[in-house]
Amino acid sequence: MNPMSTTEPNLLNRPFVLPNGIELRNRLAKAAMSEALGTYDNHVTPKLVELYRRWATSGIGLLFTGNVMIDRRALGEPGNIVIEDESDLPILKQWANTATEEGASLWVQLNHPGKQSPKGLNKQNLSPSAIPFRQDMAAFFDTPSEATSAEIEDIIQRFGRSAAICKKAGFGGVQIHGAHGYLISQFLSPHQNQRTDQWGGSPDNRRRFVMAVYEEIRRQVGPSYPVGIKLNSADFQKGGFTEEESMATIQALSEAGIDLIEISGGTYEAPAMSGIVGQTPKTSTANREAYFLSFAEQVRAKVKTPLMVTGGFRTYAGMNTALHSGALDIVGLARLLAIDPDAPKKLLDGRDCDEQVTPVSTGIKAIDKMGIMEILWYSRQLKRMSEGRDPKPNESPLWAFLASLVKSVWGTNQTRKMRM
């Protein structure tokens, strides 16, 4: 059979049942993307309700929010949503219901940025160890402070508390953000985590933090509420988190009872999640589309937990063939849904989308090397949709960068003023 055959039955539009018995209406998921649509004091806004209504009406089965922070003292960018108490419970319920009413399931991605936060946004950035960013990025990110044991325990409790509020608000589940260089990813990485106490050193010790976060969330939400994780296949950095360590972490989480594992990869310093790690992908990888499909196949051979793969999918045939291979259960889409929010309707009908994801480049090598445009440019498309407008696939990347830079500086200043 042709590896990209379009004659295979369409698995994308078939329901999927999670181990806890909860059914998703199909195998398509919108992966997390940064929205930055909160207020500068980090509250939910009606714009998020509008944005997710737009996606939910597309027929997609599962939606993940962008990274929602668990602590107002630890933001990843201006406009982050923070869930640390019940002050936003009424609009959180509205946000959850906007998807449920359309038949989709909406899960909240919970996150702590660790050191991966723009300079000046937080009074202090915490990380497992005080490791600075590489030299060409140090101007944008402060060197973090090493987290104390008490601070680590507080963060673990906050993950659980935030998850419990999400459950109370009616969200379909929560996802722990353990990838892309944020705090959990930092604890897992031997490059970022050079501690000598119980939270660092051996792979088992570096894994202790993510396991404690999962266990605390499970304790606070109960055994039947869906809890997933987004995890790197690797960091793609010298001395970083490897595929072998990722496999061991996945096996440990699977044994602990996690409901869904999304496989991704990379960090701000090596953004493999966007397909740009400083080299052209192998032809075999490009042909199979998904960046992390080979690793997913290795995982599938060892664990039974449902798997989601995000990154690189371009065509209906590529997605459907990947599902038929059995290496994954859910196809994750992100950037495509920022330029074509109705893409799921076509894919579920067995057709390709009108829009195609292409590299976002300002033409300025120093900026493009960081991969940050893959966040800034797409965030602007989400903002347009949240205001009831259509995305603008031909928007100038350079203009988007300049506009985003102004917004970031303004937003950082406003956020700091509100904390005074």
SVG drawing of the C-alpha trace seen along z (x, -y; Angstrom):
<svg xmlns="http://www.w3.org/2000/svg" viewBox="-24 -51 52 54">
<polyline fill="none" stroke="black" stroke-width="0.4" points="0.0,0.0 1.2,-3.5 2.5,-5.0 0.4,-8.2 -2.6,-6.5 -5.9,-8.3 -8.0,-5.1 -7.6,-4.0 -10.7,-4.5 -10.7,-8.0 -9.7,-7.4 -9.6,-11.1 -13.4,-11.3 -13.7,-8.3 -14.3,-8.7 -11.7,-7.8 -12.2,-6.6 -9.7,-7.5 -8.8,-4.9 -11.1,-6.5 -14.1,-6.0 -14.4,-9.6 -15.1,-9.7 -13.6,-12.3 -15.8,-12.8 -12.8,-12.4 -9.0,-12.0 -8.2,-15.7 -6.9,-18.0 -5.9,-21.6 -2.6,-21.7 -1.7,-24.6 -0.6,-27.9 0.3,-31.1 -2.7,-33.5 -1.6,-36.3 -5.3,-37.4 -5.6,-37.9 -5.6,-41.3 -2.2,-42.6 -3.2,-41.6 -3.7,-38.1 -7.5,-37.6 -9.6,-35.7 -11.3,-37.9 -14.2,-37.4 -11.8,-37.3 -10.7,-33.8 -14.3,-32.7 -14.8,-34.0 -11.6,-32.4 -12.4,-28.9 -16.0,-29.1 -14.5,-29.6 -12.4,-26.5 -15.1,-24.4 -17.6,-25.0 -15.0,-23.5 -15.9,-20.0 -12.6,-19.3 -12.7,-16.8 -10.2,-18.1 -8.9,-21.6 -6.0,-22.6 -5.7,-26.1 -2.5,-28.0 -0.2,-27.8 -2.1,-29.0 0.1,-29.9 -0.3,-28.7 1.4,-31.7 1.0,-35.5 4.6,-35.9 5.8,-33.6 4.6,-34.7 5.9,-33.6 4.7,-36.7 2.4,-39.7 -1.2,-38.8 -0.9,-35.3 -3.9,-33.8 -3.3,-32.8 -5.5,-30.4 -4.5,-30.4 -7.8,-31.2 -11.5,-31.2 -11.8,-35.0 -12.4,-34.2 -14.7,-31.2 -17.8,-32.7 -15.9,-33.5 -13.9,-30.3 -17.1,-28.4 -18.2,-30.3 -14.9,-29.5 -15.3,-25.8 -18.9,-25.8 -18.2,-27.4 -16.5,-24.2 -18.8,-21.7 -21.9,-23.2 -20.4,-22.5 -19.4,-18.9 -15.7,-19.5 -13.6,-18.8 -11.5,-21.7 -8.5,-21.0 -6.4,-23.6 -2.7,-23.5 -1.1,-24.3 2.4,-25.8 5.2,-27.5 7.8,-29.2 10.8,-28.8 13.6,-30.9 11.9,-31.1 10.4,-34.5 11.3,-37.9 13.7,-40.1 11.9,-42.4 8.5,-40.7 8.8,-39.0 10.6,-40.2 12.5,-36.9 12.7,-33.9 13.2,-30.5 14.8,-27.4 16.2,-24.2 19.7,-25.7 21.0,-29.2 21.9,-28.5 21.8,-31.5 20.6,-31.4 23.1,-31.1 25.1,-34.2 23.0,-35.5 19.8,-35.2 21.0,-36.5 20.0,-40.0 16.4,-38.9 16.3,-36.6 17.6,-37.1 19.7,-34.4 17.3,-32.7 17.7,-32.0 18.0,-28.4 14.6,-27.4 14.7,-26.4 13.0,-23.2 10.2,-25.3 9.6,-27.1 9.6,-23.7 7.0,-22.3 4.9,-25.5 4.9,-25.2 3.8,-21.5 0.9,-22.5 -0.1,-25.3 -0.3,-22.9 -2.8,-20.8 -4.8,-23.8 -5.1,-25.2 -6.2,-21.8 -8.9,-21.6 -10.2,-25.0 -10.3,-23.9 -12.3,-20.9 -14.8,-23.0 -15.1,-25.4 -16.2,-22.5 -13.1,-22.0 -12.8,-18.6 -9.3,-18.0 -5.9,-19.5 -2.6,-19.1 0.7,-19.5 3.2,-21.5 6.4,-19.4 8.0,-20.4 9.6,-23.3 12.0,-24.5 9.6,-25.6 10.1,-24.7 9.2,-21.0 11.4,-20.6 14.2,-22.4 14.0,-20.0 14.2,-17.0 17.3,-18.4 20.8,-17.6 21.9,-20.9 19.4,-23.0 19.2,-21.0 22.6,-20.7 21.3,-20.3 22.8,-17.8 19.7,-17.3 16.7,-15.0 15.5,-17.1 18.6,-16.8 21.5,-14.6 20.3,-11.2 17.6,-10.8 15.3,-9.5 15.9,-12.6 15.4,-14.9 12.1,-13.1 10.9,-13.5 9.5,-17.0 7.2,-16.1 6.0,-12.9 5.2,-15.0 3.3,-17.5 1.2,-14.7 0.6,-13.1 -0.5,-16.3 -2.9,-17.1 -4.3,-13.6 -4.8,-13.9 -6.8,-17.1 -8.9,-16.2 -9.6,-12.5 -9.0,-9.3 -11.5,-9.8 -10.7,-13.4 -8.5,-13.5 -4.9,-14.5 -2.4,-14.6 1.1,-15.9 3.0,-17.5 6.6,-16.1 9.7,-16.6 11.0,-13.6 14.3,-15.4 15.6,-18.9 17.9,-18.9 20.6,-20.7 24.1,-19.5 23.9,-17.9 20.1,-18.1 17.2,-15.8 17.6,-12.7 15.2,-10.3 16.3,-7.6 15.4,-9.8 12.1,-10.8 11.2,-7.2 11.8,-6.4 9.7,-9.4 6.9,-8.4 7.0,-4.9 6.9,-6.2 3.9,-8.5 2.1,-5.7 2.5,-3.4 1.2,-6.2 -2.0,-6.4 -1.8,-9.5 -4.5,-9.7 -2.9,-11.2 0.7,-11.9 1.5,-14.5 4.9,-14.2 6.8,-17.2 10.4,-18.5 12.7,-21.4 13.1,-24.6 13.3,-28.4 17.0,-27.8 16.4,-24.8 12.9,-25.1 12.3,-21.7 8.6,-22.0 8.5,-24.4 10.7,-22.3 13.7,-24.6 16.6,-23.2 19.3,-24.6 19.1,-22.0 16.9,-20.7 14.8,-17.7 15.7,-14.3 13.8,-13.4 12.2,-10.5 10.9,-12.7 9.5,-15.3 7.7,-12.6 6.1,-11.2 5.3,-14.8 5.2,-14.5 8.5,-15.6 8.3,-13.1 6.5,-10.1 9.6,-7.8 9.9,-8.4 6.1,-7.9 6.6,-4.5 9.2,-3.6 6.9,-4.8 4.0,-2.8 6.0,0.4 6.5,-0.1 3.3,-1.8 -0.4,-1.6 -1.3,-5.1 -3.0,-7.1 -0.5,-9.2 -0.8,-12.5 1.8,-13.8 2.0,-17.4 4.3,-19.1 4.8,-18.8 1.5,-17.4 0.5,-19.0 -2.0,-16.8 -5.0,-14.6 -3.2,-11.6 -0.2,-12.1 -2.4,-12.4 -4.6,-9.5 -1.7,-7.2 0.0,-8.0 -3.2,-7.0 -3.4,-3.8 0.2,-3.0 -0.9,-2.7 1.9,-4.9 -0.5,-7.5 -4.1,-7.9 -4.6,-11.7 -3.3,-14.1 -2.3,-17.4 -2.5,-20.6 -1.5,-24.1 -0.2,-26.6 -2.6,-25.4 -5.6,-26.3 -4.2,-29.8 -4.4,-30.5 -7.4,-28.2 -9.7,-27.8 -12.1,-25.7 -9.4,-23.2 -10.9,-20.3 -14.1,-20.4 -12.2,-19.6 -9.9,-17.0 -12.8,-15.2 -14.3,-15.0 -11.1,-13.5 -9.9,-16.6 -6.8,-18.8 -6.9,-22.3 -6.7,-25.4 -3.9,-27.0 -0.5,-25.5 1.9,-26.3 5.1,-27.9 8.2,-29.2 7.8,-32.6 10.9,-34.7 11.7,-38.3 14.9,-38.1 16.9,-39.1 19.1,-36.1 19.5,-36.9 15.7,-37.0 14.8,-34.1 17.4,-31.9 15.6,-32.1 12.4,-30.8 10.4,-33.3 8.5,-34.4 6.7,-31.1 5.1,-32.4 4.7,-36.1 3.3,-35.9 0.8,-33.2 -0.3,-34.9 -1.4,-37.9 -3.6,-35.6 -5.2,-34.3 -5.9,-37.9 -7.6,-38.6 -9.9,-35.6 -10.7,-36.6 -12.0,-39.9 -14.3,-38.1 -12.0,-38.7 -10.4,-36.2 -6.7,-35.4 -4.3,-37.1 -2.0,-34.4 0.0,-36.9 0.8,-39.3 4.4,-40.6 6.6,-38.7 8.8,-41.8 5.7,-44.0 4.4,-41.3 7.8,-41.3 7.9,-45.1 4.3,-45.3 4.8,-42.4 7.9,-44.0 6.1,-47.2 3.2,-45.3 5.6,-43.2 7.5,-46.3 4.1,-48.0 2.7,-44.9 5.7,-44.3 5.5,-47.8 1.8,-47.6 2.2,-44.3 4.9,-45.6 2.8,-48.7 -0.1,-46.5 2.1,-44.7 3.3,-47.9"/>
</svg>
